[in-house]
């Protein structure tokens, strides 16, 4: 499958993260603030059509973020020097973000639906197990030429993905099993990015057809971390942005609710 000429690979990891953060923020402004404006009496019947158009545009722009986050998770998996720390960072911010996620989008704490950090954490665990399985069956102690071992490897890999997807369904994580499948696609097709983008988009098409820009932007990734001088600090800024922006949006909505005309 044709790849983009190297001279057009102008996006590094930090740039992709910033794009994902900005588009996610736009999406969440729509979900946490714009969505509630009619309820609070800020939108008249005459202005409902314009309000809905703006709301739809904001949510549509936000579809760009998730494919980028999944792609960067897989890149992080291959480059991290400490898998345990990587997983614990995701777990920690998943726990911190959960009540903010609930109150921002549902106005109450609920077990129905978990934030995207849980999806990324389960996806990381899934590809970690896949990676261990692949390395095991490629090891010298296993004759991978035998049909029995090939079947065992296939069953193990499919079973791992099913367990990861099932856990995401059970926990009702953001994007559910679709997110786990996308992460697995990026992992298995890492060296054929165009094909990964095509299959990844097909896997999300019926759920989020407007996510195409995210897959297109990934094609321009140059494999570099970006902003390396500040990368250590930026890493935690990227993590902290998620709960911080949820807190901000919830605070704004509380003010709008307090000042509501009705």
Secondary structure, DSSP 8 states (H G I E B T S, - for coil): -----GGG--B-HHHHHHHHHHHHHHHHHIIIIIHHHTTTT-S-STTHHHHHHHHHHHHHHHHHHHHHHHHHHHHHHHH-S-HHHHHHHHHHHHHHHHHHHHHHHHSS--SS-B-HHHHHHHHHHHHHHHHHHHHHHTSTTS-TTSHHHHHHHHHHHHHHHHHHHHHHHHHTBTTHHHHHHHHHHHHHTTT-HHHHHHHHHHHHHTT-GGGHHHHHHHTTB-S----GGGHHHHHHHHHHHHHHHHHHHHHHHHHHHHT---
